[in-house]
Amino acid sequence: MERLLYLGCMIYNRFPDYELSAKAVLSKLGVKLRDFHEFSCCSSTFIPSASDEWIYLAAYNLALAERQNAAIITLCGTCTSTFKRANLMLQDEKLLEKVNSRLGEVGLSYSGKVSVNHLLEVLKEKENKIKVLVRQPLKLRVALQHPCNVFRPSYVARFDDPAKPRAMREIVTLTGAEIVDYAEEYECCGSTLLLTSQALGIGAGASKLASAQRAGAEAMVVACGNCAYLFDRHKEEIKKRNPSAELPTLFITQLLGLAFGLSREELGLDIRGVELG
């Protein structure tokens, strides 16, 4: 089935290099992608804490995909969790009827069955193809930042171990890069904390990056725009908090693309000026 690439807000506005590299890598893997520019904000897992209305916006996006007869690939953990949570809740026929009543006002309806997968899930499906495509095994020591909402809560995500996910490690290992173990690998990056406390968010990010650097990492590999936002867009505040907390942020698709032999231009590495080694 053809898939629609859902970019959400963060990647659309701040990380075009994630979009470029994802498209380049997924194309190499034979995934049929189509751009679709009618999507709105996912509705975010933060909004449900303030309003029950979030379900309508999530369902609106899912209904748009259903009208296109296409599945969705997401690049952000929060978007992934929002859509999967909506699909789970919309198994309730009364709620689905209520949501469709609202969607009908804009000429849409939803059956509750659009498939949603985060990039990591798709990459796991394509592991054998990745092995074949690796042309230039990487000599790079990297730390991993796992996208929390892709795995948690487990009853929504239904993918990998929520406490100690393996998917990202298994995919990165295929590139030849050495994964360093660091004390805070499975902790949240701190990005969501920025919504309530800048100090807490920056502190969490600084602690993680400093820990990874002490372990010998040369780059932090991420698979979510929110993680990249904290590590990359707040790097000056992080350095003020802890001068040793300085590592380049690399999207997993950029790492894979380098191992495939793709150019810096194809992977958007110069957009943020990412330098390695």
N, C-alpha and C positions, 0 to 999 in steps of 0.2 A: 504493500500500500504506500502511496505517496504520503509524505509527512510534511507538516507545516512547522517551520522553525519559529518558536515563540521566544522573542527577545526580551519581553518585559520592559520595564522602565530603565533599570540600571545599565543594561548592556546597550540599549538603544542610544542612551544619552551620554554615557561615559566610557564605554569600552568597545569601540568598533573593532579593535584588534581581536577580541574574543569572537565576535561574529565572523570576521574574515577567516580566522584560523579554523573555527568550527566548520564552516562551509567547505573549506579546502580539504580538511581531513575527512569529513563525512562523505564528500564526493569521491575521494580516493577509496573509501571503504564500500562504495557502491550504494550508499543510502540516497534515495530519491527525495530531494528537498524542493520545496517551493516557497518563495517569499510570499508573505501575506500581510498586507499593511492595514487591515481593518481591526486587528486586535486592539483592545484597550488594556489598562492596568489589570493585573491578575486579581486584585482585591486584597492581596497580602494576608499572611497569617497574623499580622499585628492588628488588623482592623476588627476581626471577630471579638477581640477583647473589649471593644467599644460599641459594636453594633451587630445585630443579626442580619443586617442588610447586605453583608459581604457576599452572601450566597448568590445574589442576583447577578452581580458583576462577574463572578467566576463562571456562572452558568451561561452568561451572555457569550463569553469567549469560547466556551466549549460548544455552544450551539452554532457559533460561526464555523468552527472546525467541522462539525457534523454536516452542516450544509455543503461544505466543500468535499464531503466524503473522505476526510483525511484524518490521520492521527497527528498528535502533537509531540514534538521534541522540545524540551526546555533546557535552558543553560543555567538557570538559577534555582537554587534549592528552595527558596521561599515560594516561587511560582509553582514549582513542582508539587510541593506540599499542599498549596491552596487548591489546585485543580484536583489532586487525588482525594483530598478531604471532601471537596464538593461532590465528586463522583460517588464517594462512599455514602454521604448523607442523602444524596438524591436517589438512593435505592428505596427510600421511604416514599411510597406512592403518593401520599397526601402532600408531602413537601414538594415532590416533583410536579404535581398538579398546580400547586400554588405558584411555583417558580415559572411554569409554562404560561400561566395566566398573565404574569408580568411580561414575559418574553413575547407573548403574542401581540403586545402593544407596539413592538418594533418589527413585527413580521417574522419572528423566530419561534422555534420550539426545540426541545431537547429530550432525547431518549435516555440519557444517563450512561451512554456506552462508548464515548470517545476515549481511545487509548492515549494515555499520557505517560511519557517516559523521559526521565532526565538523561542528559548526554552520557553519563557514566553507565547507565543501564544499556544504552545502545552500544557503547564501546565494549562492554562485557560480552554482548552478543557477537561481536565481531573480532574477538580475540585471535582466532586463527588467521583471519585476514591481516590483522595488525602484524603478526609474526612474519608474514610473507612480505609485507610492505617495508619493514625496517631495513633501510639500506646503509645508514650511517649510525651504528650504535653510539650512544652518547657517553662521553667521559665527563660526567658531571655529578656532583653530590647534591642531592636535593632533599628538602623537607616537605612533608605533605600537610595540607590543610583540608580536612575532609568536610564536605558541605553538609552540615548537621541535618537540615530539613529533608535531605534526600533519603535519609535512613530513619528519621524519627518523626513522630512516634511509629513504632513498627507496625501497628495495626492499620495505619494509613499507608505507609511507604511500601511495606511488603517487599523489601529489597535489602539484602545483606544483613549483617549483624549491627543493630543500632548502637551498641556500646563500643564495639571495636570493628568497624567495617574493614573489609579486605579488598573490595573492588578496585579502589584507586591504587593501592599498592601493587596489585596484580597487573594492572594496565601499565603503570609507570615502569615496572620491572622489565617489561617487554622492550622498552626503548634502550636498555643498556645502562641507564642512569642508576647510580647508587643511591638508595634511600637511606637517609640517616635516621636513627631512632633519637627522639628527643622527648623530654619528660611530659610536655603538654600537647603531644600530637593529637589526642582525641578530645581535647577541650574545644569549646566554641571559640571562634576567632575574636569575638567581642563586638562585631559590627552592629548587631541589634541593640546592644547596650548604649550605642550612641544616641538612640532615640530618647533615652531617659536620662543619661548621664555621660557627657563627653569625657569626663575624667575616667570613669570606669571603662568605657570602650577603648580609649587610648591606652590605658593601663594594661588591659587584657592583651591588646595587640602587641604592645611593647614587650610584655613578658614572653609571649609566644615566639616572637622574632628573635629575641635575645637568646632564648633557650635553644632554638634551632641553629643559630649561628655558633653558639658554644659547642654544639654537637658536630660542627664542621660543615654545615650546609652552605652551598654556594647560591642557592635560589630557593624560594618558597613556591611550590606548585599548588595552584588552586583550581577549583572546578565550579566556582560560583562568583557572580558579580559582586555580591555583598562582601565576601571575603577580600576580594581584590580592592574594593572600595576602601576598606579600612587600611590594609597594608600599603596600598599604593597612593591613594589620594590624601591620606593622613600621615604620610611618612615623615614629614617635617615635625609634626607634633609628637610623633612616636620617638623620633631621634632626640628631641628635647627631653623627653621622659627618660630615655635610656639610650645614650650614644652608641651602644654596641648593638642596638636593635635595628640593623640595616641589612636587608636582603632584597634583591630584585624579585618582583612578583611575576610568575610565569603561568599562563593558563595551560591546563593539561593538553589542550589541542595544539598549542604552540610547541610544547615538548614533543608530542607525537609527530608534528609536522617536521621538526628538525631531524628527527630520526628517520623520517620518510625521505629526507633530502629536499624538502621544499625550501624556497627562498625566504629571506627575511621579509621581503615585500609581500609575498603570498600569505605570510603569517602575521603581518601587521606589527612586527617587532619594533619598527622605528616610530610607530605612532606614539608610544610611551617612552621610547628611547631605552628599551630593555637591552642591557649588555651582560653577557655571560662569559665567565672565564677570564 
